[in-house]
């Protein structure tokens, strides 16, 4: 059965008939398989027993994904548009680790980046209506970016001051060998992670630690509040009725659902 370039492009890029859906589903199973191989290959005992099989499977998947990538480039109306798109970059990153493994040991394990290709399931399963929710988050993050940058600057300043202070108070004999080490400790403490690899030993150092721990709880809530406020604002804008102006009398604040102007009575549509 012969396929024209247009038909092949439809199968590869669309998902609205049996052939295109089958292509996408097979592709998803290949992605799952390649990720599973990378995960199993990282287990020492399994790699010792089945290393050659894993290597063979990895190169089979890489070859298939390489053919698929260049097929998409060839079938694209504007190849550069696909190459530099999000999915184009992800598809390229999905095949590069195996080729880089010739020069960097174990870089083929980075093939797990192929998990990003599973985002295509949104198109395959017709989940596009849920993308709008992600767009709310994207717009909220963009709108709050300046506030978040100011907040990050404030946190960096606190980390610098606290790290320097602990270096002076505790000193190298207690593990605070430099200001960068003190800053590392301040970040771990401020974020309430608390690895415990460096701990203050003096009463004054412990007092400062208590302050930065309590400060950490307050700081963690700030970016959440900023983004939540912006999300509520974006939702309010989206849910607000869209207004229009009458072209006859110039009356403002007319709802788009209105058929006639409330002022002059002229038909709006």
C-alpha positions in Angstrom: 0.0 0.0 0.0 1.5 3.3 -1.1 1.4 6.4 1.1 1.8 9.9 -0.2 3.9 12.4 1.7 0.7 14.2 2.7 -0.8 10.9 4.1 2.4 10.1 6.0 2.4 13.6 7.5 -1.2 13.1 8.7 -0.3 9.7 10.3 2.8 11.1 12.0 1.5 14.4 13.2 -2.3 13.9 13.7 -4.3 11.5 15.8 -7.8 11.4 14.4 -8.0 8.1 12.5 -7.0 4.5 13.0 -3.6 4.7 11.3 -2.5 7.9 13.1 -3.7 6.6 16.5 -1.9 3.3 16.0 1.3 5.1 15.1 1.1 7.2 18.3 0.2 4.2 20.5 3.1 2.2 19.1 5.4 5.2 19.7 4.2 5.4 23.3 5.0 1.8 24.0 8.4 2.3 22.4 9.0 5.2 24.8 7.9 3.2 27.8 10.1 0.3 26.7 13.2 2.5 26.2 12.7 4.1 29.6 12.4 0.7 31.3 15.6 -0.5 29.6 17.5 2.6 30.9 16.2 2.0 34.4 17.0 -1.7 34.5 20.4 -1.0 32.9 21.3 1.1 36.0 20.9 -1.9 38.3 24.3 -3.5 38.7 23.2 -7.1 39.1 20.9 -6.9 36.1 23.5 -5.1 34.0 26.0 -7.9 34.8 23.6 -10.6 33.6 21.7 -8.8 30.8 24.0 -5.9 29.8 24.4 -7.0 26.2 20.6 -7.4 25.8 20.1 -4.0 27.3 22.7 -2.5 25.0 21.1 -4.2 21.9 17.6 -3.0 22.9 18.9 0.6 23.6 20.4 0.8 20.1 17.2 -0.6 18.5 15.1 2.0 20.2 17.7 4.7 19.3 17.6 3.7 15.7 13.8 3.7 15.5 13.6 7.1 17.3 16.3 8.5 15.0 14.4 7.4 11.9 11.2 8.9 13.4 12.9 12.2 14.1 14.2 12.7 10.6 10.9 11.5 9.3 9.2 14.3 11.2 11.7 16.8 9.9 11.2 15.7 6.3 7.4 15.7 6.6 7.1 19.1 8.3 5.9 21.9 6.1 8.5 24.1 7.9 11.3 21.8 9.2 13.0 24.6 11.2 9.6 25.2 13.0 9.6 21.6 14.1 13.3 21.3 14.9 13.2 24.4 17.3 9.7 23.6 18.8 9.4 22.1 22.2 8.6 18.6 20.9 11.3 18.9 18.3 14.0 19.6 21.0 12.6 16.8 23.2 12.7 14.4 20.3 16.3 15.3 19.5 17.3 15.0 23.2 15.7 11.6 23.2 18.3 10.2 20.7 21.4 12.2 21.6 22.4 10.3 24.8 23.1 7.1 23.0 25.4 8.8 20.5 27.1 10.8 23.2 27.8 7.5 25.1 30.7 6.9 22.6 32.5 9.8 24.3 30.9 10.0 27.8 30.5 6.8 29.9 27.0 6.0 31.0 25.5 9.0 29.2 23.1 6.6 27.5 21.2 6.4 30.9 20.1 10.0 30.2 17.8 8.5 27.7 15.2 8.7 30.4 14.6 12.2 29.1 12.3 10.4 26.6 9.8 10.5 29.4 9.0 14.0 28.2 7.8 12.5 25.0 4.9 11.0 27.0 3.3 14.5 26.9 2.0 13.5 23.5 -0.6 11.4 25.4 -2.5 14.7 25.9 -3.1 14.8 22.1 -3.7 11.1 21.7 -6.2 10.8 24.5 -7.9 14.0 23.6 -7.0 15.7 26.9 -6.4 19.1 25.3 -9.3 20.6 27.3 -7.2 20.2 30.4 -4.3 22.3 28.9 -6.2 25.4 29.6 -5.7 24.8 33.3 -1.9 24.6 32.7 -2.2 27.9 30.8 -3.7 29.6 33.9 -0.6 28.5 35.8 1.7 29.7 33.1 0.1 33.1 32.9 0.2 33.3 36.7 3.9 32.5 36.9 4.6 35.0 34.2 2.6 37.7 35.9 4.2 37.1 39.3 7.8 36.7 37.9 8.9 40.2 39.1 7.6 39.6 42.6 9.3 36.2 42.7 12.6 37.6 41.5 12.5 40.2 44.3 11.7 37.5 46.7 14.6 35.3 45.5 16.9 38.3 45.8 15.8 38.8 49.4 16.4 35.1 50.2 19.9 35.2 48.7 20.7 38.2 50.8 19.5 36.4 54.0 21.6 33.3 53.0 24.7 35.5 52.4 24.3 37.3 55.8 23.5 34.1 57.8 26.2 32.1 56.1 28.8 34.8 56.9 27.5 35.1 60.4 27.8 31.4 61.1 31.3 31.3 59.6 32.3 34.0 62.1 30.5 32.4 65.0 31.4 28.7 64.5 34.6 28.9 62.5 36.4 26.1 60.7 36.8 24.0 63.8 33.0 23.3 63.7 32.8 22.6 60.0 32.2 26.1 58.8 35.4 26.3 56.8 34.4 29.2 54.5 31.6 31.6 53.7 30.3 29.4 50.8 30.0 26.5 53.2 28.1 28.7 55.6 25.8 29.7 52.8 25.3 26.1 51.9 24.3 25.4 55.6 22.0 28.5 55.5 20.2 27.2 52.4 19.8 23.7 53.9 18.5 25.2 57.1 16.3 27.9 55.6 14.5 25.3 53.4 14.0 23.1 56.4 15.8 20.2 54.7 18.3 19.8 57.5 20.9 17.3 56.1 22.8 17.4 59.4 26.2 17.2 57.7 27.2 20.6 59.3 25.7 21.6 62.6 26.4 24.5 65.0 28.0 23.6 68.3 28.1 27.0 70.2 25.1 28.4 72.0 25.2 31.5 69.9 25.3 29.5 66.7 22.4 27.3 67.9 20.4 30.5 68.7 21.1 31.9 65.2 20.1 28.5 63.7 16.8 28.6 65.6 16.0 32.0 64.1 16.8 30.9 60.6 14.7 27.7 61.0 11.6 29.8 62.1 12.3 32.2 59.3 12.3 29.3 56.8 8.7 28.5 57.6 7.6 32.0 56.8 9.7 32.3 53.7 8.4 29.0 52.2 4.8 30.3 52.2 5.7 33.5 50.3 6.1 32.2 46.7 3.0 30.0 47.2 0.9 33.0 48.2 2.3 35.1 45.3 1.4 32.5 42.7 -2.0 31.7 44.3 -3.0 35.3 44.3 -2.1 35.7 40.6 -3.9 32.5 39.7 -7.0 33.8 41.4 -6.6 37.1 39.5 -6.2 35.2 36.2 -9.3 33.1 36.9 -11.3 36.1 37.8 -10.3 37.8 34.5 -11.2 34.7 32.5 -14.6 34.3 34.2 -15.5 37.9 34.0 -18.1 38.8 31.3 -16.5 40.3 28.2 -17.7 43.8 27.6 -18.1 45.7 24.4 -19.0 49.3 23.2 -22.0 50.2 21.0 -20.8 51.5 17.7 -23.9 53.7 17.3 -24.1 55.6 20.6 -20.8 54.8 22.2 -22.3 53.2 25.3 -19.7 51.2 27.2 -19.8 48.1 29.4 -22.3 46.2 27.2 -22.1 42.4 27.5 -21.2 40.4 24.5 -24.3 38.2 25.1 -26.6 41.2 24.7 -28.3 41.4 21.3 -29.4 45.1 21.6 -27.8 48.2 23.0 -29.4 49.2 26.4 -29.1 52.9 25.5 -30.1 53.4 21.9 -31.7 50.0 21.2 -29.8 49.3 18.0 -29.1 45.7 17.2 -25.5 44.8 18.1 -25.1 41.9 15.8 
